[in-house]
Amino acid sequence: MLASFYQNFLEKYLNKAQLITLKMLVWLLQTQKQVKLERLAATLPLPIDLSLI
């Protein structure tokens, strides 16, 4: 996940929902072997309209 330094810094500038979304994106990028928007959108547990990509 995020190092404590980054998390402490970002908590000052992001609200809770933004910080959670950022953590999910970082986790997805670390776990997925291929970075494709379609794959990230399918894996991210948020409602995303794939037709916009």
C-alpha positions as CSV (number, residue, x, y, z in Angstrom):
1,M,0.0,0.0,0.0
2,L,1.1,3.5,0.7
3,A,4.1,4.3,2.8
4,S,3.2,6.0,6.1
5,F,5.0,9.2,4.9
6,Y,2.8,9.5,1.8
7,Q,-0.3,8.6,3.7
8,N,0.3,11.2,6.4
9,F,1.0,13.8,3.7
10,L,-2.0,13.0,1.5
11,E,-4.4,12.9,4.5
12,K,-3.9,16.7,4.7
13,Y,-5.0,17.3,1.1
14,L,-7.5,14.5,0.3
15,N,-10.8,13.7,1.9
16,K,-11.5,10.2,3.2
17,A,-13.2,9.0,0.0
18,Q,-10.4,10.3,-2.2
19,L,-7.8,8.7,0.0
20,I,-9.6,5.3,-0.1
21,T,-9.9,5.5,-3.9
22,L,-6.2,6.3,-4.2
23,K,-5.3,3.4,-2.0
24,M,-7.5,1.1,-4.1
25,L,-5.8,2.3,-7.3
26,V,-2.3,1.9,-5.9
27,W,-3.2,-1.6,-4.8
28,L,-4.6,-2.5,-8.2
29,L,-1.5,-1.2,-10.0
30,Q,0.6,-3.3,-7.6
31,T,-1.3,-6.5,-8.1
32,Q,-2.1,-6.4,-11.8
33,K,0.6,-7.6,-14.1
34,Q,-0.8,-5.7,-17.1
35,V,-2.0,-2.1,-16.8
36,K,-4.9,-1.7,-19.1
37,L,-7.7,0.7,-18.4
38,E,-10.3,-1.9,-19.2
39,R,-8.8,-4.4,-16.8
40,L,-8.4,-1.8,-14.0
41,A,-11.9,-0.6,-14.5
42,A,-13.2,-4.2,-14.3
43,T,-11.2,-5.0,-11.1
44,L,-11.9,-1.7,-9.3
45,P,-14.9,-2.2,-7.0
46,L,-16.6,1.0,-8.2
47,P,-19.3,1.4,-10.8
48,I,-17.5,2.5,-13.9
49,D,-19.0,2.8,-17.4
50,L,-16.6,0.9,-19.7
51,S,-18.2,2.6,-22.7
52,L,-16.5,5.8,-21.8
53,I,-13.0,4.3,-22.0
